């Protein structure tokens, strides 16, 4: 409701510091709150102080009134009235208590009134019979009947301090609150001055205002972090600037949330060189940069505090992570992928990706690959299968195992420099081991063991064969099923060579049979099928070779 301001006379010597209602001793707000008149007690409170030295006591009358639907002041109903005397020297304002007026009332004081005829309750202050202030000037507390009961609805008005200054002043409040709209205390810095949460602040019309929210507030044994203003998720910066005028929001709700811990790690690299874009991160100087920052700055211990379920929305802030190539111990390490638990990545294969943290204690891991580095002592072990070959153009091609995957790289300067690795095989089951490579006419052929583990012990394996034509991509061609492995030392170590027969080219693969480890079996790969080659032999650790024309295939093995 907006009543005409001319109906009320403003006094040049009296200021209204605050005016509000309480229900059962508690001040109501923020938000609309509804209670029944029956069985509850109400108090109207106003606090006054002087702008000018008063020549003598002034009698102030306070009224609780109901605003009639007609909008005609004469039809408003007076619920209760009280008077106090006021005398104050404004020079003593900091030491002299404000004049406080209280009016207690209840539903019994309105039994003769049909509340449906009235739009709200308000406080009116008078001196000498002239009204100089009313809380219904801008907004009011509405009255209605809900399910036949008399109800009291109070709006955010009473967290705002009303005014009756002779100058053109406006009052604003800034309240730190949680998702339950509870005032969690703390302060707000307003134009360089710390103001208690919920305390009204006066401004001149068109005054420039800069409000800075606290970063962290401890409330009810929890650390709340600033999240947004007015439940507007896009309004996430701690600093808000505006010009005070009657078109502005007068009550600013500053929302805080309790963040969760997230563990940020790096597999195969330095976690401190990773980056995170946390829109709510505040640096040591109190700035909110809203850009990517190194983990070494944001979370040197690898533990960072984030808001859960912050969805990826281009119109709202969200989290992102980024991993650049690193140099570790003088060697390059480059990004492979993101993994984790309790998180959702927009694109886990991208160096930079948005991420949503779905649960407390979530984990984000950047998986890095060290160049020509392996965590396995047997990365190139066992000489029955080649790990490096040279083609007709003098390019070296190499394969090795690291982290349970098979990696390929090549060198065009006789091994002086090697290209970044390509992961050509990730474990189908648990771990890829013992790769071997062969080359002929620019095509590459690789075999390896994909091993099942149970309680750190190998239980079964399969042999896989990959090929790559000159200029083409790696393709898995076939797998060779296997069975149980009686002992870890008996994991098959395959070998591969290329056999030319007329215009056809075949990959020849030899390995130990898994269920009979002392038997060597050899196959050659035809288009569309696999055929056994030369039967089986008693022995272990087969090795394959070919003559210069790749017409003759030679098989050697340990004979028992």
N, C-alpha and C positions, 0 to 999 in steps of 0.2 A: 504494500500500500504506500502511496505517496500523498501525504497531505500537503497543502500549500504552506510553505515556510512562513508566509505573512501572517498566518493565524497565531504564531507564537512570537513573543517579543524576546529578543536576545538582550541580555544584560552585558554591559561592557566591563563589569567588575567581578563577575562570577564565572568560573570555569567548571564544567562537569568532567571530572577525571574518569569516572566509570559509572555505568548503570547496567544492571542485569537482574535476572531472577534466579532464585535457588529453589530446588525441590528436595525436600527432606534433608536440607543442609548442604546439598551439593549444587555447585554452579553448573548449569546445563550448557552443552555445546561441546564440540562442533557437531554439525549435522542436525537433522530433524529428530527430536526426541519426543516421545509421547508417553504420558502417564495419566492415570485417572485422577480426577479431583477427589474421589472418594478414598478416604484413608491416607491421604498425603497432605503434607504441610508445605506452604509456599511462602517465600519472602522476596519482596522487591527491595533492591539495594541501590542507593545512589551515593557517590562520594564527590564532594564539592571542595573547591578551593578558590582563593581570591586572586584576581589580577591586580587589583588596586587596594590600597589601604582603606578599610571601611571606617567611617566616622563613628560608627556605633553598631550595636548588635542589629542584625537583619533577620527577620523571621521568614523562614523558608517553609512553604507548605508542599508536601509530596502527596500525590494521589496515584492509586492503581485504578485504571479505567479500562472499560471495554469499548472498542471501536465499533460503532454501529455500521451496518451494511450500507446505510444511506450515504455515508461519507459526510454527514452534517455534524459538526462538533457538538452542537447542542443536544443531539440525540445519544451521545456517548454516555455510558453508565459508569458512575463512580462506585467502585467496589469498597475502597477503604481510603482513609485520609489520616495523615499525621503531620506535625509541625516541629521544626527545630530552630534554634537560634544560631546564627553564623556570625563569627567575627574573626578575621584573620588578617595579619600583615603579610603581604606577599614576600617581603624581605626575609621573613622567618619561615619561608615555605619548607625548607629542608629540615627544620626542627619542629615545626608545628604540625600536628596531625591534621589530616583532611577531615572535613565535616562529613560524618556518615549518617545517612538516613536509612531506616529499615521499616518496612511495613509487612507484617505477617498476615496471611489470609489463607482461606481454604474454600472448598466447595460450599460450605455452609453459608458463606457470605454472598453466594450467588444463587440461592435457591429460588428467589423470586424472578430470576432472569431466564429467558429462553435464549440459550447460547447460540442457537442457530441464527439469531438476528444480528450477531456480532462477528466481526472479522478477526478480532485479536485483542490481546491485553497489552497495555503499555503503561509506562511510568511518565507522569507529568509533574513538573516542578513549577511552582508559582511564588511570586513575591508581591505583596500588596494586591493580590487578586489577579495579577497579570502572569500568564504562563510564559516562561522564558526557555523551557526545554521540554522535549518529549521524545521517548524512544521510538515512537512510530513515525519519526520524521522521514526515515529512509526505508526501514523494514520493521516488522513487528512480529510478535509471537501470536500465531493463529489459534483460534479456538474452534473446535468442531465436535460433533458427536459421532462416536465410533461404536457400533453395535449397541446403541442405546445408552452408553455411558458418557459422562462429561469428560472431555479430554483436554489436555494442555499440550500444545505443540510449540516447541521453541526452536527458532532458526539460529543461524550463526551470528545473528545480530549481537548477541550478548557477550561474544568474545571480542567484539569491537568496542572501543571506547567511544561513546558519543561526544559531541562537542557543542559548545556554545560560545566560541571565541568571537570577539569583535572583529578580528582579522579573518581572512578566508582560509581557515585551517581544515584539513581532512585527517581523519584518524585511520590508521591501518594496523592490522595485527599480523604477525608472522609466527606460526605455531609448528613446532617440530612434532611429528606424529608418526605412529606406526600404522600398519595396515588395518588395525582395529580402531583407528582414529583416536587413539589415546595420546594425550600430550606427554611426550617422553622427556620433557625438560630440556636442559641445555640453553644455549643462547643463539641469537642471530646477529651478525654484524651489520648494522644499518648505518650507512654513511660514516663508517669508521668507529662506531660505538656499539659495544656488545649489549644487546637487549634480551631480557629473559623471554623464553618461548611463551607466546600467548599474550605478552604485555603490549597494550596499545601504544602506538607511536604517532605523534602528530606531524603533519607536513603542510607547508604552504601549498596553495593551489599552484600547479605547474612546477613544483619543485622536483629537481632531478634526484632520483633515489637509486642507490646501489645496495642491494641486500646480498650478503654472503652467508650461505648455510655452513654449519659445522660439517666436518668430514665424518667424524665418529662421535656418537653419544652413547654412553653406557647407561642402560635403563634396565631395571629388573634383572641385573647380573648378566646382561647380554650386550655386546657391542653392536649397535645399530649404525649403518653406513648410509650416507645421503644417497637417495636414488632418483627422485624427481620432484617437481613442483606441481601441485594441483592435480595429481594423478595423471598428468600429461607425460607419457614416457619419453616423448621427444624433447621435453624440457628437463634435461638431466644435468646441466651444468650447475655447480654450486652457486655461481654468481648470477643474479638477475638484476637488470637495470630497467627502470621505467620512469615515466613522468607522472607525478601524483595529480590526478584529476578525478572528477566524479564519474568518468566513464571507466575507470580502472576497477579491477577486483579489489575490494577492500580487505578481505581476509585471505591471506596466503597460507595454504597448507603445504608444509614442506615434508615430504614423505621419506621415511627411512626404512630400510630392511636389514635383516641380519644375514650377512653373506656366509657362504660355505667355504671350507678349505678345498683346494684342488692341488694335486701333486703334479708338477710338470717335470718330465724326465726326458733324457736323450739317450737312445741306444746307439752306441758307436760314435758318439760325438760329445761335445761340451754343452751341457744344458744352459750354461750362462750365456752362450752365444745365440740362443733362440730368442724370438721376439713375440710379444703379445700386445694386441691392441685392446686395452681395457678402457672404455669410454669414461669410467668412473675413477680411474687412477688419479691420485693427487700426489705430485712430487714433493720433494723436501722443501720447496719454496712456496707450497700451497697452491701451485698452478695445476690446472686440469688440462693437460696437453691434447688429449683425444687423438693420439696417434700411436704408432708402433714404438714400443720401448723394449730394450734388452731385458731378459730375465735377470741379468746381473744387477739391474737397477730396480726392477719391480719386485722380484722375489729371489734374492740371492741364495736363500736356503731351498729354493725349488717349491716352496709352499706359497700359494697365492690365495687371496680371498675374492670370491666371485659371487654374483647373484645367480641363483638357480633358474633354469627354464627361461632365460632371456632369449626369446625367439628371434630368428633371423628375419628382419624386416627392414627394407631400405629406408623407411620413414622413421625408424626408431633405432636407438643404439644397440649394438650387439658385440659380442667378443669375436676376435680373430687371432689366429696364430700364424707365425711365419718362420721358416727355416731356410737360411742361406747356406751355401757350401762353406765348410770350415777347413782350417788347417790345424791338425792335431799331431803334436810331436814331429812337426816337419812334413807330415803327409796330408794330402787332401782327404776330406771326408765330404761326401755329397748326399743330398737328401734322397730318400727312397719313398717314404710314405708316413702318414700319421696313424697311430693306433691308440687305444685307450679303453677305459671302462667308465661307465656312467656318463658318457659324452656322445654327442652326435656331430659328425663332421659334415659340412656341406660338400666337400670333395677331399677325401682322405689322401688322394694321390697328388694334390696340388701343394706346392711349396707354401702358398698363402691360402688359407681357407677360413671361413667363418665356422664357429664352433658353438654348440649349446651344451651347457653343463646341466645334466639331468638329475644328478643325485649328489648328496654330500660325499666328500672325500673322493671325488672323481679323479681319474688319472689321465693325463695327456702325454703321449710319448712320441717324440720325433725319432724315426728310425733312419739312421745315417749309415753310409757305407764308406769305410776307409779304403782309399785307393791302393790296390795291391796289398791289402791287409786282410788277415784271416784270424779268427779266434780258435782255429783248429791247428794242432801240431801236425796233422796229417792232411793239410790242405792240398798238397801236391804229392802226397806219399804214394809209395808202391810203384815199382817200375815195370809192372806188367802191362800197363796202359799208358799211352803217351799223354802228357799234359800240355805239350807245346809242339806245334808243327809249323813248317815254313812252306808257303805256296810258291808258284812259279814267278810271281812278281816280287819275291823277297819280303813279303809281309808275314810277320810272325803272328800266330793265333794261339791263345792260351786259355785254359779253363782251370778253375780251382774251386774249392769248397770254402764257404765262410758262413757261419751262422745257420748251418743246415740247408743253405741254398747253393746252387751252382752258378758261377759267374764266368762270363766270357770277356776277354779284352784282346786288343791287337796292337801291334807296333809296326810302323813303316820305316823306322830308322834303326833297324837291327837291335831293338831292345833298349835304345837310349831313352825313349819316352813311350809311354803306353796310354792308349785312349781310356776314357772313363768306362768302367765296367757296365755290362748289361747282365741283369739277372735272367738267365735263360731257363732256370728251373727252381721253383719253390717247392718245398716238400708237400707231396700229395698226402702223406701220412704223418711222419714225424721229422725225418731228416734225410737230406740228399747227400750221398757220400761217393767218393772214389770216381770222379769223372775221367773219361778218356776221350781223345779227339783224333780225328783223321781228316785229311783233306785230299781232294783230287779234282782237277779242272775247275778250281774256284769254289767248289761246293764243300761245305763243312759237315761233319758227322760227329755227334757226341752221344756217348752212352754213360749211364750212371746208375747207382743203386739208390732206390727210395726205400728207406728202412722204417719198419714199425718198431716202436719201443714200448715196453711195459715195465714200470718201476726201474727205469734207467737201463733195462736190459733189452737188446734186440730180440724180437720174436719172429719176424718175417720180413721179407723184402721183395721188391719187384725191380726188374731191370727196365729202364726207359731209354728210348732212342729218339734223338732230335736231329733235325737236318736243317741246313740253310743254304739255299742256292746263292750264287754270286749276285750281290745286290739285293737279295730277298730278305725275308724275315724268318726268324726261328720258328719252327713248327714241331710239335710233338707228333711223331709218326706212329709209334707203336709202344706198347708195354708188354713185357714178358712176365706173366704171373709166376710167383714163387711160393714156397711154403715155409715151414718152420726152420729156424736157424738154431742148431744145438748149442752154439757157443759164440760169444762176441767176436772172437778171432776168425770166425768163419763167415763173416759178412762178405757176400760176393764182390769181387773186384773185376768188373768187366773190361774187355778190350774191344777195339773196333778197327777195322781196315776197310779199304774200298777195293772191290773186285770188278774188273772189266771183262765182260763176255760179249764179244761182238759189239753191237751198238748199245748194249745195256750196261748200266752201272748199278752194282749192288753193294749195300753195306753188309759187311760180315761181322757178326757179333759173337763173342765167346765169353763164357763165364761158367762158374761152378753151379751145378744143380743144387738147390737149397736143401732139399730133403736127403740128398746123397752128396755131401760136400766133396767127397773124393772123386767125383765124376765131372769131367769137363764136357760141356755141351756147346755146340757151335751152330749158329743159324745164319742164313743170308736172307736179306729182305728183297723180295720181288714186289713189283707194283701190285698192291691189293692182297698180298699174302706173305707169310713167313715160312721158310722151309728149313728143315734141319740139314746141316752141311757136314758130311764126313763122319757121322755117327758120334758116339761118346767114347771118352778115353778115361782111364783111371789116372787121376792126378789133380793138381790144384794150381791156382794162379796162372791161368792161360795168358799168352801174349800173342798178338797177331802182327804180321807184316806182309808186305807185298813187294814184288819185283818192280823194276823201274817202269814197266808198262802196265802194271797192276793186273797182269793176266794170271800170274801164279800167286796164291795166298799161302803164307807160311804160318803154321801154328806151333808154338812151343809152350811147354808147361812143365811143372814139377811132377815127376813120376814117383809114386810111392811104392 
